[in-house]
Amino acid sequence: MISVIGLGSCGCNIASKFAQYPQYRTFYIDTEVDLKGKHTFRFPKFNSPEEYEEKCPEMSDFFHDVDDEVIFIVGGSGYISASSLRVLSYVRDKKITIVYVKPEVDFLSEINRLMENSTFHIFQEYARSGVFERVLILENPTLEKIIPDLTIGNFFQKINEFAVYAMHMVNVFDNTKPVMSNFSDLKETSRISSLGMVDLESGEEKMFFSIDNVTEKRYYFGVNSENLNKDAELLNKIKKHIKANKDNVITSFAIYPTSYSHDLAYVVSYSSQIQTKNITPDE
C-alpha cells in the first residue's frame, strides 16, 4: 500500500479522494478535521507560521503504521504548511513524493504569498538534494481551465477528484505490466514534475502545471483491450504525437491494456531545475 498524508485543509481534502481506492492508506492532519478515524490528527491552532513550525507536536505514534511509500499533499499558502518539514521528519526513512498544490497567488495576502514562495522553493530544493523522491506540482488556476462545468459549489471537489484520478491512474500503470514500453530509469536529477492529459486526435497536451526546462517526458496510454487488437493506426498515432512533442527532451512511452470503454492518455514531465513560475520576488 501507499500512505497518503494530507496536511491542512487543502491536503486533507485531496487525500480524502484517494480513500476510495484500496491501494492507499490515508492520514489527515489539520486544525479542524471533519473526517473521523484512527488516522486523523487534530493539529493545535496557532497565530503565525513560526509557531506552526516551532510547536509541531509529537507524532511518532500517529505514524506508527505508515507504509514504505508516502505521498504527502500540501497547499503552500496556509500557515500550517510551515510545519511540513517537522511532520515529514517522522517519515523521513520512507520513499516520499510531495504533491504540492499552487493556489491562485494573485488573491493571496502578502504573508500568505511569502509563505507560498518559501514553501514552494523549499520542497523543490529538498527534492533536488534527494531528501524526497520527487515533487509533483499541481496548479489550481491551470486545472480550472481544463475541467468543464466548474461552479462555486463544486469547484474544489471537481478539481480534487480530477487530479486524484489522474495521479491514481499513473500509479496503477506504474504497477501494471505494459504490452509495449520503452521506459528506462529516470535521470537522478529529474525530481521536479507535473502531469497532464494527452489528446491523440488533436495533439493537445493539457498540463496540470506548466513545467519549465523539461528534461524528460513519460507517456502513459491505457487502451481498451479489444482496441489493442483492432486499431491498426494506434501505434502510429502514438509515435507521431511523441515525435511532435519531443523538443530536445528525452521521451518514452508505455501502453497498457484496460477494461475501460474509453482510452486514457497521460504525460508526466520532469525537470531538474527549480520552477519559479508565479513566484513573487522578495521586496
N, C-alpha and C positions, 0 to 999 in steps of 0.2 A: 504493500500500500504506500501511498504518498500522503504525508501530513500537510494540510493546507492551514496556514496560520494567518488569520485576518487581524490587523491592528487598526483600531479606530473604526469609526462608523463606515467609512469607505471600504476599508479592508474587510470588515466583518460582513458587510452586505455582499461583496463579491465572493468571499469564502463560502457563504451560505448557498450560493448557486452550485458550488462543487458538491455539496452534501447529497444531491440527488443521484450521484454516480457512486457505485460501490467501490471504486478504486481509491477513494480518498477518505482520510480521517480529518475532520475539521476542528480547528481550535479558534475560539473567539476571544479577543481582548479589547475591552473598551470601558469607558467610564459609565456608559449606560448600555447594558446588554439585554435586549429583549429575549434573545434565544436562551433557552434553559438546557442544561446538560452538564455532564462531568467535565467537558472541555470548554467551559465558559469561565472567563476570569474578569471580575469587575475591578478595573484599574482605579486607583484613587484619583480624584479630580483636583487639578492644580490650576493656578492662575497664570503660569508662564511656561514657555518651552524649557527653560533652565530647570524648573522644578520637576518636570516630567523626566528629564534625563537624570537629575541628581537623586531623585527619590523613587526610582523604579523599585518596586517591591521584589522580594524573593519569589522566584517562580520555578524552582527546581522540581517541586512536587507536581506542579501543573503539567510539566513537560516530561514526566517520568516514562510515558509510553509513546513518545514521539517516534516516528519512523525514520529510517536512514535517509530518505529523500524528503526534502521540505520545500514547499512553495510558500513564500512569505509575501503577503499582499498589503500594500500601504499606499495611502494618498499623502503626498509630501507636505501639504499646506497646513494640516491640523497640528495643534500643539503636541498632541500625543505622539506624533511621528518622531519627536525629539528623543523618545525612549527606544527607538528602533534598535540601535546597536546594543543597548543594555539587554533588551529582550532577546535578541539574536545570540547573545553570549551564552545563553542557556542551551542552545542547539548548535554551537559552533563546530562540533565534531561531525555534523551531518552535511550532506550534499545539498546546498541551499541555492534555490533560484528566487530572485527578487522580482515580483511583479509590481512595478512602480506606475501609479496612476497619476498622470499630469492633469491638473484641473485647468479651467479657463483662467489664465493668470491675469487677464485684464480686469477681472472683477474681484481680485484679492486685495485685502488691506495691505498696507506697507509691511507690517510684521509677518503676515501670512505669506506674502511674496518672498520675503527674505528667508523664511522657513523653507519654502518650496525650493528656492535656489540652492540653499545649503544641502538639503536632503537629497536632491537630485544629483548634485555633484558627488556627495559622499558615497552614495551607493555605487555610482559608476567607478569611482576610484578604487573602492574595495573590490569590486568585481575584477577590474584590470589587474589588481595585485594578486588575484587568485583566492581571496578570502571567500568569495561567493562564486558559485559555478557560472552564473551569468545574471544580467539584469534584462528583464523583458519590459519594455516601455509601452504603455497604453496612453492615449490622449483623448480625453472626453470630447473636446471640440471636433476632433477628427472623426471619431466614432459617430458623433451626431450627424455628420454629413453623409455617412454610409447607410445608416439604419433608417428605413422608411417609417412614416406614421408615428413619429415621436410626439407625445403630448406632455404637458406639465405633469399630469398624473402618472404616466408610465415611463417617464424619461430615464431615470436611473435603473429601474427594473429591467427595461428592454436593453439598455446599454450593457448592463452587467450580464444578463443572460446571453446576449450575443457574443460578448468577449469570452465568457467562460466556455461556451460551446466550442468556439474555435480553439481555445487552449486545450480543452479536453480531447478534441479530435486529433490534434497534433500529438498529444501524449499517447493516445491509443495507437496511432500509426507508428510512433517510435517503438512501440512494444508489440508490433504485428509484423509478421514476415511478409515482405512485399513480393509481388510476382515479377517485378523488374526494378532494379535500383543501381545507381552508380554512386551512392553515398560513400564518402570516406570520412575519416575523422576530421572534425573542425580544427582550424588552427588554434593553438593555445591562447592566442591573443584575441580571438573572436568571442568576446564575452558580453558585448552590449548589443541588444537585439530588439526587434519588434516583429509582429506577424501581420499578415494581410490575406485578403481573398483574391483569387485569380478567376477571371472570366476568359476562358479559352476562345469563345466566339468573338468577343470584342477586342481581346488582347489587353484588357484593362487589369491593373493590379491596384487594389484598394488597401493601402497600409493603415494599420491602427495607430501608427506614429511614423512619420517620415524620417527614416534613418539617414544621416549624412555620412559620407565616406564609407559606403558599403564595401566590405571586403569579400563577403561570401553570401550566397543565397541557396536555400534549400527549398525545393518544391515538393509538395505532397499532393498526390492525386488519388482520391478514393473513388473507384469506379464500380458501378453495379456489375456483379459477376457475369451476368448474361452479356452485358455490353462489351466486356473484355474479349469475348469470343465473336461478337457480331460487328463491332465498329472497326472497320479496316483502316479508317483515317485517323483514329485517335492518337496513335503514337506519333504520326507526322504532325498533328496539331500541337502536341506537347513539345516536340523538338523545335518546331517553328517558333512557338511562344518563347521558349527558353533562349533560343538564339537571338530573338529580337530584343530581349531584356538582359543580355549578357553584360554589356557596358564595362568591359575590362574587369569583370567580377567573376570569381570562382563560382560556378553554378553546378548544381547537381539535382537529381530528382529521384523519386521513388513512386511506384504505382501499387496501390493496394486494392484487393477485392472487397466489396461491401455488399450488404443486402439492401441498401437504401435504393429507392426508386430513382433518386436524383444523384448525379455525380457531385463530388466535393473537390475543391482545389484550394490549397493554401500555400503561402510562401512565407518563409522566415528569413529575414535579412539580418546580417551580423556586421558589426563594425568593431574595430579595435580602438577607436578614438572616442573621447568624451563628447557627448552630444550637448550642444549649447543652444539649441533652438528654444526660443521664448524665454531665454534667461535675461533677467533684468540686471544690468551692470550695477555693482555696488557703488553707491554715491559717497 
